[in-house]
Each structure stands twice: as structure tokens, then as C-alpha cells.
Amino acid sequence: MNRYELRVVELCLNSLRNGSLPIGSVVVDNNSNIVSEGRNMIHENSGDNRDIYGNAIAHAELNALVKLNGEHLNTYTIYSSMEPCVMCAGAIYMSGIRNIVYGMKDYLAGGLNLYGLTDYYSRKKMTVHQSEDLGIIQAVLIGLLEDKEYVHRGGFWEIYLTHYKKEYLIAKRLEKEGFLNSLCSELDASDFVHMVRNYY
């Protein structure tokens, strides 16, 4: 896992600790610098630095994109812990960013399959890569949300269990062994990644 992906995991943990979905995103420029970052803030009542919060569109990718300034983003790369939804996939495309790295595939709401389907979505060549490591971490984090009502809407939870049984079992093991409390307080991202790797 590279340093960009590790930062994405840190943002995921920040969202989890603040009561939102544990999803994070960073934008990296052509000089390998993180120039913007965002996290899911749909269940939060405040934010700063142009954050979108407290409503259904407060997704990690949008919160990373709205902080960007300037042009020539076609050399930039956006990292997201989860496959961008239809809304975020469209926003990434329209931002000018051409490179996407994502973790967990979203079999319900993922929007990356839209690229190339229309004339408009065929004009810009996109490079899309899935990070297996980031996908595992994201899927384990989602597994910790079983008691949240919102993950059971629209069939998401059933689809998740179909595709991520192993990660769900790791999440249950973490809960059983008492790591959820430390994860929600002081456990840092690198320790969490190391723990999941050991269980995987």
C-alpha cells in the first residue's frame, strides 16, 4: 500500500470516528504531491475548507474535487477507497482528471462502467485501476457497519455479503476481539492495515 492509499485509509477512519461512512479520497498531482483530499461527511453537522457535509451528496470524492483550483488536471490521479458512485464518477470526468485508482468495487452504485457509454463519456481517455489492498481495507471497514440502518437500504448489505464474505468475517473478528473501540479512538491507519493483513 503506497502513501496515497494509506492517507485514504486515514480519511476513512476519520469519517468512521465522526459517524459517517468510512470512505476517503485524495487527489495527487503530476509531481506526486497530495493536492486535495476529502472524506464522506453525510452524517455530520459541520465542516471547513469548502467541505460538503450533512446531506446525501457529501461523498469523499466530491469533497476532494471541490477543493481543487486551476486547470490542467488531466495529469492528476484521484484515489478513492471505494468505486466512485454515478454522481462522483461524473464529477471526476467533468473535473478533467483522467486517472482513477479505487479500492472496493461497489456492485450496487458504482459508476465507473459509465465511461464510454455515450458520446460525451467517450471523448476523454480515462485510466482506471483497482487497488486490491485498498479494496480489502475498505471492505473490512464496511463490514463494521452492520448495525447501521443506512447500509441495509436498497439491497446494499446483501450485495456486500455476496462479494465480500472474507472481509466481513475479518470485521466480525475485529469486533469480537475488541478492536473496534481502539479503531474508533486511537488506532492509526498503518496499524489497522497491518492488522487486517495479518488476518487476511
N, C-alpha and C positions, 0 to 999 in steps of 0.2 A: 504494500500500500504506500503510495507516494505522499508527499507532504500536503498536496492539494486535497487528496481524498481524506487524509487524517483531519484536516481543517473542516471538511464537510461533516465528518463524524462529530467533531466538537460542536458544530452548529446544531446537529441532530439532538445531541444531549442537552444543549441549551433549550431547545424547543420542548423536549420532554419535561425538563425541570420547570418550565413555565406553563405547562398544561396544554401545549399544542402538539400537533403531530410531529414526531421526530424526523423531520426531513430538512436537509440543508443543501446549500448550493453556493459555489464560488465561481467567479469569472477570472481567468488568467490571461494576461496579455502575451504578446509575442516575445517579451523579454523574461518570461517565466515569473512574473510578479502577479500576486493576487490583487486585482484592482477593485473588486467589488465582491460582496458576499450577502447572502440573505438566508433566512430560515422561515419555516412555517410559523405563522403567528395568528392563525384563525381563531384561537380561543383566548386571545389576550386583549387587554384594555388600553395598552399604551405602547408606544414605540418612539423611535427617534430617527434622525438622518433619512427622512423620506420613506420610512418603513410603512408598509401597508399592514394593518392589523385589525382584528376584531370582526372580520367578515369572511365569507367563503372564498374570496379571491386572494387572500393573504398567503399565497403559496411562496415557497422558498425561492423558486426561480424568478418570479415576479419581483420579489424583494431584492434580489441581486441585480436584476435588469434595470429597475427604476433608479438605481444609484449611479448608473454609468453616464458619463458625459463624453462628448466628442464623436468622431466618425472613425471610419476605417476599422471597424470591429471584426472584419472578415478574417483576420488572423487570430482572433481571440478564441478561447475554449471555455465553455461552461461545463462545470462538473455539478452533477446532481445525484443525491443519494438514491433517488427513485426515478424511474422513467417519467419525464415530464408529461403532464396531462395534455388534453387537447388545447386548453387555453394557454398553457405555458409553452407548448411546442410551437404554437402560432406566434407567440410573443418573441420567442428565441429567433425564429425565422425572420420576423419583421425587424428585429433589432440589428440584423446584419451579421451576427455571429454565425460562423459556418461549422464549428467543431463542437460536438457534444460528447461528453463522457457521462454515462449514468450507471447506477448500481442495480437495484432491484427492478425487474420488469413488472409493470403494472398491467395485469391481464384484464382489468376492468376498464380503467380510464386512461390508459397510456395513449399518447397521441403521436408517437414518432412514426407510426405506419402511414400517417397522412402525407408525408413528404413524397412528392412525385405524382400524387393522385389527380391534381388539377394543373392547368397551365401555369397558374401563379406559383404553386408549390413545386414546380419543376424548373423554375428559372435559376435558382441558386443551388449550386452543388454543396451538399451537406455531408460532412464526415461524422458518422455516428459509431461510437464504440461502447460496449458494455464492459464494466469492470466487475469481474467475478467477486473479488474481495469486498468491494463496496456493496455489492448486491447481497452478500451473505450478512454483513453487518446490518444493513437496512432491514432485511427480512427478520432477523432476530429482534430488532427494535420493534417492528410491527407486532411481533408475537407477544410482546409485553403489554399490548393494548386490549387484550381480550375482554376485559371488564368495561371498556368504553363503549357506550351506545353507538357512537358515530362510525365505528369500524364494521358494524353489522348492517349498515344501510346498503341497499342496492345489491346485495349479494357479495359485497367485497370480501367478507370474512370467509365465506365458503370457498371462494375462488383462491384466496390466500392459502387456506389449508390444503387445497388440492395441489398447489405448486410448491409449497414451502413447508412440508411436514418436518423435515430435519431441523430447519431453523426454528420452527415453532417449539419443538421438543427442547432445543437448547434454551429458548426463552423460559420455558416452564422450569427447567433445571436451575436457571439463574434465580428465578423467583423462589423456588423451594429451598435453595441454599442461602437465601437471604441477601443476594447481591443487588436486588432491585433497590433497596434503601440506599446502599452506598452509591449505586449508579445515579440515583436521583439527588445525591448530595455532593460527595467529594471525588468519586472515582473519575479519573481523567480518561480521555479518548484512547490514548495508546494502551492503557491498562485494560480497557474494555475490549479493544481489538485483540489484544494478546489472549485474554480470557476466552473469547469466542473461538479463536483459532485453536486453542487447546482442546475445547470441547468438540470442535468440528472434525 
